[in-house]
Amino acid sequence: MELEWAGIPTVCIVHREMRDSAGAIARISGHPDYPMVIVDYPYIPTATWSDDEIAVLAKEVAPQVCELLLAPGSLLTPGSLRSLD
C-alpha cells in the first residue's frame, strides 16, 4: 500500500487463507477497495514458494493483475504495460 500512497498503482497477490487479514489491513489503511488477486492451493499460504512455483503462479495471475491495474480509474493505460517474455 505504500507504493499506492506514492501514486504507483499496485495489486495485492494474497493466498485465500490470508485474504481476510489482507482485507482488514487494507480497510484500516484507508483502502477498503484495494485490488487483490486471490491464489489458492496447491500454493501454501505462507508464500514460501520455490522459484519454479513463483514462475508458474506469475503466469497464472498476470492476466488478472493487468486487468485490475487497467481498470477504470487506474493511472495506467494499456500502452504503459510491457511484456516480460
Rosetta constraint file for C-alpha pairs under 8 A:
AtomPair CA 1 CA 5 HARMONIC 6.18 0.50
AtomPair CA 1 CA 10 HARMONIC 7.55 0.50
AtomPair CA 1 CA 26 HARMONIC 7.78 0.50
AtomPair CA 1 CA 29 HARMONIC 7.99 0.50
AtomPair CA 2 CA 6 HARMONIC 6.28 0.50
AtomPair CA 3 CA 7 HARMONIC 6.49 0.50
AtomPair CA 3 CA 8 HARMONIC 5.21 0.50
AtomPair CA 3 CA 9 HARMONIC 7.13 0.50
AtomPair CA 3 CA 10 HARMONIC 6.97 0.50
AtomPair CA 4 CA 8 HARMONIC 4.89 0.50
AtomPair CA 4 CA 9 HARMONIC 5.37 0.50
AtomPair CA 4 CA 10 HARMONIC 6.00 0.50
AtomPair CA 9 CA 69 HARMONIC 6.59 0.50
AtomPair CA 9 CA 74 HARMONIC 7.06 0.50
AtomPair CA 9 CA 75 HARMONIC 6.70 0.50
AtomPair CA 9 CA 76 HARMONIC 7.39 0.50
AtomPair CA 10 CA 35 HARMONIC 7.61 0.50
AtomPair CA 10 CA 69 HARMONIC 6.81 0.50
AtomPair CA 11 CA 34 HARMONIC 7.37 0.50
AtomPair CA 11 CA 35 HARMONIC 5.18 0.50
AtomPair CA 11 CA 36 HARMONIC 5.54 0.50
AtomPair CA 11 CA 37 HARMONIC 7.15 0.50
AtomPair CA 11 CA 65 HARMONIC 6.36 0.50
AtomPair CA 11 CA 68 HARMONIC 7.11 0.50
AtomPair CA 11 CA 69 HARMONIC 6.98 0.50
AtomPair CA 12 CA 34 HARMONIC 7.69 0.50
AtomPair CA 12 CA 35 HARMONIC 6.26 0.50
AtomPair CA 12 CA 36 HARMONIC 4.56 0.50
AtomPair CA 12 CA 37 HARMONIC 6.17 0.50
AtomPair CA 13 CA 36 HARMONIC 5.74 0.50
AtomPair CA 13 CA 37 HARMONIC 4.82 0.50
AtomPair CA 13 CA 38 HARMONIC 6.05 0.50
AtomPair CA 13 CA 39 HARMONIC 7.14 0.50
AtomPair CA 14 CA 18 HARMONIC 6.38 0.50
AtomPair CA 14 CA 19 HARMONIC 6.19 0.50
AtomPair CA 14 CA 22 HARMONIC 7.46 0.50
AtomPair CA 14 CA 36 HARMONIC 6.91 0.50
AtomPair CA 14 CA 37 HARMONIC 6.29 0.50
AtomPair CA 14 CA 38 HARMONIC 5.17 0.50
AtomPair CA 14 CA 39 HARMONIC 6.08 0.50
AtomPair CA 15 CA 19 HARMONIC 6.24 0.50
AtomPair CA 15 CA 38 HARMONIC 5.48 0.50
AtomPair CA 15 CA 39 HARMONIC 4.68 0.50
AtomPair CA 15 CA 40 HARMONIC 5.65 0.50
AtomPair CA 15 CA 43 HARMONIC 7.80 0.50
AtomPair CA 15 CA 44 HARMONIC 7.65 0.50
AtomPair CA 15 CA 45 HARMONIC 5.34 0.50
AtomPair CA 15 CA 46 HARMONIC 7.97 0.50
AtomPair CA 15 CA 47 HARMONIC 7.84 0.50
AtomPair CA 16 CA 38 HARMONIC 5.61 0.50
AtomPair CA 16 CA 39 HARMONIC 5.80 0.50
AtomPair CA 16 CA 40 HARMONIC 5.42 0.50
AtomPair CA 16 CA 45 HARMONIC 7.40 0.50
AtomPair CA 17 CA 40 HARMONIC 7.88 0.50
AtomPair CA 17 CA 45 HARMONIC 6.08 0.50
AtomPair CA 18 CA 22 HARMONIC 6.16 0.50
AtomPair CA 18 CA 45 HARMONIC 6.89 0.50
AtomPair CA 19 CA 23 HARMONIC 6.01 0.50
AtomPair CA 19 CA 38 HARMONIC 7.18 0.50
AtomPair CA 20 CA 24 HARMONIC 6.17 0.50
AtomPair CA 21 CA 25 HARMONIC 6.28 0.50
AtomPair CA 22 CA 26 HARMONIC 6.20 0.50
AtomPair CA 23 CA 27 HARMONIC 6.20 0.50
AtomPair CA 23 CA 32 HARMONIC 7.22 0.50
AtomPair CA 23 CA 34 HARMONIC 7.84 0.50
AtomPair CA 24 CA 28 HARMONIC 6.24 0.50
AtomPair CA 25 CA 29 HARMONIC 6.02 0.50
AtomPair CA 26 CA 30 HARMONIC 6.38 0.50
AtomPair CA 26 CA 31 HARMONIC 4.94 0.50
AtomPair CA 26 CA 32 HARMONIC 5.48 0.50
AtomPair CA 26 CA 33 HARMONIC 7.61 0.50
AtomPair CA 26 CA 34 HARMONIC 6.20 0.50
AtomPair CA 27 CA 31 HARMONIC 5.25 0.50
AtomPair CA 27 CA 32 HARMONIC 4.19 0.50
AtomPair CA 27 CA 33 HARMONIC 7.76 0.50
AtomPair CA 28 CA 32 HARMONIC 7.72 0.50
AtomPair CA 35 CA 68 HARMONIC 6.62 0.50
AtomPair CA 37 CA 61 HARMONIC 7.24 0.50
AtomPair CA 37 CA 64 HARMONIC 6.85 0.50
AtomPair CA 37 CA 65 HARMONIC 6.88 0.50
AtomPair CA 39 CA 43 HARMONIC 7.36 0.50
AtomPair CA 40 CA 44 HARMONIC 7.67 0.50
AtomPair CA 40 CA 45 HARMONIC 7.88 0.50
AtomPair CA 41 CA 45 HARMONIC 7.96 0.50
AtomPair CA 43 CA 47 HARMONIC 7.26 0.50
AtomPair CA 43 CA 49 HARMONIC 7.27 0.50
AtomPair CA 43 CA 53 HARMONIC 7.84 0.50
AtomPair CA 44 CA 48 HARMONIC 7.20 0.50
AtomPair CA 44 CA 49 HARMONIC 7.54 0.50
AtomPair CA 49 CA 53 HARMONIC 5.78 0.50
AtomPair CA 49 CA 54 HARMONIC 6.20 0.50
AtomPair CA 50 CA 54 HARMONIC 6.22 0.50
AtomPair CA 51 CA 55 HARMONIC 6.21 0.50
AtomPair CA 52 CA 56 HARMONIC 6.33 0.50
AtomPair CA 53 CA 57 HARMONIC 6.00 0.50
AtomPair CA 54 CA 58 HARMONIC 5.91 0.50
AtomPair CA 55 CA 59 HARMONIC 6.43 0.50
AtomPair CA 56 CA 60 HARMONIC 6.31 0.50
AtomPair CA 57 CA 61 HARMONIC 6.17 0.50
AtomPair CA 58 CA 62 HARMONIC 5.71 0.50
AtomPair CA 59 CA 63 HARMONIC 7.84 0.50
AtomPair CA 61 CA 65 HARMONIC 6.14 0.50
AtomPair CA 62 CA 66 HARMONIC 6.08 0.50
AtomPair CA 63 CA 67 HARMONIC 6.12 0.50
AtomPair CA 64 CA 68 HARMONIC 6.23 0.50
AtomPair CA 65 CA 69 HARMONIC 6.11 0.50
AtomPair CA 66 CA 70 HARMONIC 6.03 0.50
AtomPair CA 67 CA 71 HARMONIC 6.04 0.50
AtomPair CA 69 CA 74 HARMONIC 6.19 0.50
AtomPair CA 69 CA 76 HARMONIC 6.54 0.50
AtomPair CA 70 CA 74 HARMONIC 5.76 0.50
AtomPair CA 70 CA 75 HARMONIC 7.76 0.50
AtomPair CA 70 CA 76 HARMONIC 5.75 0.50
AtomPair CA 70 CA 77 HARMONIC 6.06 0.50
AtomPair CA 70 CA 78 HARMONIC 6.64 0.50
AtomPair CA 76 CA 80 HARMONIC 6.26 0.50
AtomPair CA 76 CA 81 HARMONIC 7.86 0.50
AtomPair CA 77 CA 81 HARMONIC 7.35 0.50
